[in-house]
Amino acid sequence: MYIALLIVSISLLFLLFFGVMMLGNKVAHTIEYLQAKEADQELAEIDEMMKQFNENGP
């Protein structure tokens, strides 16, 4: 009886740990996506400024 309880307890602990890791992974991917989106916007603005500078000359 105690062995079954021990096995169930360890399994639940592992499932809890796995769930937290999955949630953390999802949050990390969301943060990476948002940062990449912002970086693309920044790079597009810099590219536009460079084009305007090249058209007008130094």
PyMOL commands that set and color helices and strands:
alter all, ss='L'
color gray80, all
select helices_A, chain A and resi 2-56
alter helices_A, ss='H'
color red, helices_A
deselect
rebuild
show_as cartoon
